[in-house]
Amino acid sequence: MGDDDLQVGGRPEPVGPASESIETRAGESAQTGRTGRTQAGRLLVCATPIGNLQDVTLRVLAALAEADVVACEDTRHTRVLLERHGIAAAELVSFHEHNETVRAAELVARMLAGASVALVSDAGMPLISDPGYELIAGSIAADVRVEVLPGPSAALSALVASGLPVQRWCFVGFLPRRRAELQRLLLAHEQTLVAFESPRRLAATLAVLAAGDPRRPMAVCRELSKLHEEVRRGNAAELAVHYAEHAPRGEVVLVVGAAPAGGAGRAQGLAALRELVAAGARARPAATVVARLTGASANELYAGLMEDGQ
């Protein structure tokens, strides 16, 4: 992915360690990074831009410049960020889902020997649907100091942009692929839900939600902070129609409103009833069975089914 795809706006002057005051240095301690170290090393968990390369904090830039090692999900991707801000990192090593266990042990050993390690993912905060858990767990177990440098988050940006309630919400990472699991997750949650989804599966996911609860409020947030950012708000039925006709591209975050009071059981029950009838069951007896299992009203389930024309 090129620089133009990762950012918008003019190119700022390169930001390097020389522009930082002592107070803004990442996690001040007795360690000074690269040289002059008097204590064991440390792990700096660094949030990086989710799109626009200007969305990076001064603390993170200082940490990347001063670290002995930068552990990257993709070294090529991280080099784009470093070059954009005029930073020459001491050493880049790959750290991804396929080598996390082995690499985490190596990096913990280096930190115990005094090295400072900066951990980055391709975008956002490491560990959030990205590698890093084993390194942090191993560092804590080895009594290595762990510092988290906050910054951009696709989940938080989408939540705020959605316009949905934020008092109670949950993040579930990437949505499950199995239809039954997807129905349970999307239809029954009692707080605003934030999830990542593949653009290839978005239309099918929206169709599942629309079938169970067509009026559910939600937002589809795409390419956040990038040149072609889009936040489309509406109910499940409206968005299902739109994305069935307009295939999305880029990274997608879904924000789904909570099930209405008492509506979770009805939505789940109606979805189950539709599947039973589609498989050949008679509507009235099936509605009675589903109502007994979900606590929803059999009459309401049957009426909802009739609204579909079944």
C-alpha positions as CSV (number, residue, x, y, z in Angstrom):
1,M,0.0,0.0,0.0
2,G,1.5,3.3,-1.1
3,D,1.9,6.5,0.9
4,D,-1.0,8.2,-0.9
5,D,-3.3,5.4,0.1
6,L,-2.4,5.8,3.8
7,Q,-2.8,9.5,4.3
8,V,-4.5,12.7,3.1
9,G,-3.5,16.3,3.3
10,G,-0.1,17.9,2.9
11,R,3.2,16.4,4.0
12,P,4.4,17.8,7.3
13,E,8.0,18.5,8.1
14,P,9.8,15.3,9.3
15,V,9.4,14.8,13.0
16,G,12.4,13.2,14.7
17,P,13.7,12.8,18.2
18,A,15.5,16.2,18.0
19,S,12.1,17.9,18.0
20,E,11.0,16.3,21.3
21,S,11.3,17.8,24.7
22,I,12.4,15.6,27.6
23,E,8.8,15.6,28.9
24,T,7.4,14.1,25.7
25,R,9.9,11.2,25.5
26,A,8.1,7.9,25.7
27,G,8.0,6.6,29.2
28,E,10.8,8.4,30.9
29,S,12.8,6.1,33.2
30,A,16.4,5.3,34.1
31,Q,16.7,3.6,30.7
32,T,17.8,5.9,27.9
33,G,17.5,3.6,24.9
34,R,20.3,2.3,22.7
35,T,23.0,3.6,25.0
36,G,23.6,4.5,28.7
37,R,21.1,2.0,30.0
38,T,21.2,1.3,33.8
39,Q,18.3,-1.0,34.2
40,A,16.7,-3.9,32.3
41,G,14.9,-3.1,29.1
42,R,11.2,-2.4,28.5
43,L,8.4,-2.9,26.1
44,L,6.7,0.1,24.5
45,V,3.4,-0.8,22.9
46,C,2.8,1.9,20.3
47,A,-0.5,2.8,18.6
48,T,0.1,3.8,14.9
49,P,-2.1,5.5,12.3
50,I,-5.2,3.6,11.0
51,G,-4.9,5.5,7.7
52,N,-3.7,9.1,7.8
53,L,0.0,9.0,8.6
54,Q,-0.2,12.3,10.4
55,D,-2.3,10.6,13.1
56,V,0.6,9.6,15.2
57,T,1.7,11.0,18.6
58,L,5.0,12.6,19.4
59,R,5.6,10.0,22.1
60,V,5.2,7.2,19.6
61,L,7.6,8.9,17.2
62,A,10.1,9.3,20.0
63,A,9.8,5.7,21.0
64,L,10.3,4.4,17.5
65,A,13.4,6.6,17.1
66,E,14.9,5.5,20.5
67,A,14.0,1.8,20.6
68,D,16.8,-0.8,20.1
69,V,14.3,-2.9,18.3
70,V,11.0,-2.2,16.5
71,A,8.8,-5.3,16.3
72,C,6.5,-4.9,13.3
73,E,3.5,-6.8,12.0
74,D,4.9,-6.0,8.5
75,T,8.3,-4.3,8.3
76,R,7.5,-2.8,4.9
77,H,4.4,-1.1,6.2
78,T,6.2,0.3,9.2
79,R,9.0,1.6,7.0
80,V,6.5,3.8,5.2
81,L,5.6,5.5,8.5
82,L,9.2,5.8,9.6
83,E,10.3,7.3,6.3
84,R,7.4,9.7,6.3
85,H,8.5,11.2,9.7
86,G,12.2,11.0,9.0
87,I,13.0,8.3,11.6
88,A,15.9,5.9,11.2
89,A,15.0,3.0,13.5
90,A,17.9,0.9,14.9
91,E,16.5,-2.5,13.9
92,L,13.2,-3.7,12.5
93,V,12.1,-7.3,13.0
94,S,8.9,-9.0,11.9
95,F,6.3,-9.9,14.5
96,H,3.1,-11.5,13.2
97,E,0.6,-14.3,13.9
98,H,2.8,-16.9,12.3
99,N,6.0,-16.2,14.3
100,E,4.6,-14.6,17.4
101,T,5.4,-17.4,19.9
102,V,9.0,-17.8,18.9
103,R,9.6,-14.1,18.4
104,A,8.1,-13.2,21.7
105,A,10.5,-15.4,23.5
106,E,13.4,-13.9,21.6
107,L,12.3,-10.3,22.4
108,V,11.7,-11.0,26.1
109,A,15.3,-12.4,26.3
110,R,16.6,-9.3,24.7
111,M,14.7,-7.0,27.0
112,L,16.0,-8.9,30.0
113,A,19.5,-8.2,28.6
114,G,18.7,-4.5,28.6
115,A,17.1,-3.8,25.2
116,S,14.1,-1.5,24.7
117,V,11.5,-2.9,22.2
118,A,8.8,-0.9,20.5
119,L,5.8,-3.1,19.4
120,V,3.6,-1.8,16.5
121,S,1.0,-3.3,14.3
122,D,0.1,-2.2,10.7
123,A,-2.6,0.1,12.0
124,G,-4.0,1.1,15.4
125,M,-3.2,-0.5,18.8
126,P,-1.3,-3.8,18.9
127,L,-3.4,-6.8,20.3
128,I,-6.7,-5.3,19.1
129,S,-7.4,-8.0,16.4
130,D,-3.6,-7.9,15.9
131,P,-0.6,-9.8,17.2
132,G,1.1,-8.9,20.5
133,Y,-0.6,-10.7,23.3
134,E,2.1,-13.3,23.8
135,L,4.8,-10.6,23.9
136,I,3.0,-8.6,26.6
137,A,2.1,-11.7,28.6
138,G,5.7,-12.9,28.4
139,S,7.1,-9.5,29.3
140,I,4.8,-9.3,32.4
141,A,5.7,-12.8,33.4
142,A,9.4,-11.9,33.2
143,D,8.9,-8.7,35.2
144,V,9.8,-6.6,32.2
145,R,8.3,-3.1,32.3
146,V,5.4,-2.6,29.8
147,E,4.3,0.8,28.8
148,V,1.3,1.5,26.5
149,L,1.5,4.6,24.3
150,P,-2.1,5.5,23.3
151,G,-3.2,6.6,19.9
152,P,-5.5,5.9,16.9
153,S,-8.2,3.2,17.1
154,A,-10.6,2.2,14.3
155,A,-13.1,0.8,16.8
156,L,-13.3,4.0,18.9
157,S,-13.4,6.2,15.8
158,A,-16.2,4.2,14.3
159,L,-18.1,4.2,17.6
160,V,-18.0,8.0,17.9
161,A,-18.8,8.6,14.2
162,S,-21.8,6.2,14.3
163,G,-24.0,8.5,16.3
164,L,-25.2,5.5,18.4
165,P,-25.2,5.4,22.2
166,V,-21.7,5.0,23.7
167,Q,-22.6,4.6,27.4
168,R,-22.4,0.8,27.1
169,W,-20.7,-0.9,24.2
170,C,-18.6,-3.9,23.3
171,F,-16.0,-4.7,20.7
172,V,-16.0,-8.2,19.3
173,G,-13.2,-8.1,16.8
174,F,-13.9,-9.8,13.5
175,L,-17.4,-11.3,13.1
176,P,-17.9,-15.0,13.0
177,R,-18.5,-16.6,9.6
178,R,-21.1,-19.2,10.6
179,R,-24.6,-17.9,10.1
180,A,-26.0,-19.3,13.4
181,E,-23.2,-17.7,15.4
182,L,-23.6,-14.4,13.5
183,Q,-27.3,-14.3,14.2
184,R,-26.9,-14.9,17.9
185,L,-24.2,-12.2,18.2
186,L,-25.9,-9.5,16.0
187,L,-29.5,-10.0,17.2
188,A,-29.1,-10.5,20.9
189,H,-26.6,-8.0,22.2
190,E,-27.9,-5.5,24.7
191,Q,-25.4,-2.7,24.1
192,T,-23.9,-1.0,21.1
193,L,-21.7,-3.5,19.3
194,V,-18.5,-2.7,17.3
195,A,-17.0,-5.2,15.0
196,F,-14.6,-5.6,12.0
197,E,-15.9,-7.2,8.9
198,S,-14.4,-8.1,5.5
199,P,-15.8,-6.0,2.6
200,R,-16.4,-9.3,0.8
201,R,-18.8,-10.5,3.5
202,L,-20.4,-7.2,4.4
203,A,-23.5,-7.6,2.2
204,A,-24.2,-11.1,3.5
205,T,-23.7,-10.0,7.1
206,L,-26.1,-7.1,6.7
207,A,-28.7,-9.4,5.1
208,V,-28.6,-11.6,8.2
209,L,-29.2,-8.7,10.5
210,A,-31.9,-7.2,8.3
211,A,-33.7,-10.6,8.2
212,G,-33.8,-10.7,12.0
213,D,-34.3,-7.1,12.8
214,P,-34.7,-4.8,9.8
215,R,-35.2,-1.7,11.9
216,R,-32.0,-2.0,13.9
217,P,-30.0,1.2,13.7
218,M,-26.4,0.9,12.7
219,A,-23.5,2.4,10.8
220,V,-21.0,1.1,8.3
221,C,-17.7,3.0,8.6
222,R,-15.3,2.4,5.8
223,E,-11.7,3.6,5.1
224,L,-11.6,5.7,8.3
225,S,-9.1,8.6,8.2
226,K,-8.2,7.8,4.6
227,L,-9.0,9.8,1.4
228,H,-12.2,7.9,0.6
229,E,-13.6,7.7,4.2
230,E,-17.3,6.9,4.3
231,V,-19.7,6.7,7.3
232,R,-23.1,5.5,6.2
233,R,-25.9,5.4,8.8
234,G,-29.3,3.9,8.6
235,N,-31.3,0.8,9.7
236,A,-30.3,-2.7,8.8
237,A,-32.7,-3.1,6.0
238,E,-31.6,0.1,4.3
239,L,-27.9,-0.7,4.5
240,A,-28.4,-4.2,3.4
241,V,-30.0,-3.0,0.2
242,H,-27.4,-0.4,-0.4
243,Y,-24.4,-2.7,0.0
244,A,-26.1,-5.5,-2.0
245,E,-26.1,-3.0,-4.9
246,H,-22.8,-1.2,-4.2
247,A,-19.9,-3.6,-3.3
248,P,-17.7,-1.9,-0.7
249,R,-13.9,-1.7,-0.8
250,G,-11.3,-1.1,1.9
251,E,-11.4,-1.7,5.6
252,V,-14.9,-1.9,7.3
253,V,-16.0,-1.3,10.8
254,L,-19.6,-2.1,11.7
255,V,-21.4,-0.4,14.6
256,V,-24.7,-2.0,15.5
257,G,-27.3,-0.5,17.9
258,A,-28.5,-2.5,20.9
259,A,-31.5,-4.8,20.6
260,P,-34.7,-3.0,21.8
261,A,-35.9,-3.8,25.3
262,G,-37.4,-7.3,25.1
263,G,-36.5,-7.5,21.4
264,A,-33.5,-9.7,21.6
265,G,-35.6,-12.9,22.1
266,R,-38.1,-11.9,19.4
267,A,-35.3,-11.2,16.9
268,Q,-33.6,-14.5,17.6
269,G,-36.8,-16.4,17.6
270,L,-38.0,-14.9,14.3
271,A,-34.7,-15.7,12.6
272,A,-35.0,-19.3,13.9
273,L,-38.6,-19.6,12.8
274,R,-37.7,-18.4,9.3
275,E,-35.1,-21.2,9.1
276,L,-37.5,-23.8,10.3
277,V,-40.2,-22.8,7.9
278,A,-37.7,-22.7,5.0
279,A,-36.7,-26.2,5.9
280,G,-40.3,-27.4,5.6
281,A,-41.8,-27.0,9.1
282,R,-45.4,-25.7,9.5
283,A,-45.5,-22.1,10.6
284,R,-47.9,-22.3,13.6
285,P,-46.4,-25.3,15.4
286,A,-42.9,-24.1,14.7
287,A,-43.8,-20.7,16.2
288,T,-45.1,-22.4,19.3
289,V,-41.9,-24.4,19.8
290,V,-39.6,-21.4,19.1
291,A,-41.6,-19.2,21.5
292,R,-41.2,-21.8,24.3
293,L,-37.4,-21.8,23.7
294,T,-36.8,-18.1,23.5
295,G,-39.5,-16.6,25.7
296,A,-40.9,-14.6,22.8
297,S,-44.6,-14.5,22.0
298,A,-45.7,-17.2,19.5
299,N,-48.3,-14.8,18.1
300,E,-45.8,-12.1,17.5
301,L,-43.4,-14.6,15.9
302,Y,-46.1,-15.8,13.6
303,A,-47.2,-12.3,12.7
304,G,-43.6,-11.3,11.9
305,L,-43.3,-14.3,9.7
306,M,-46.5,-13.4,7.9
307,E,-45.1,-9.9,7.3
308,D,-42.4,-11.6,5.2
309,G,-45.1,-13.2,3.1
310,Q,-44.3,-16.8,4.3
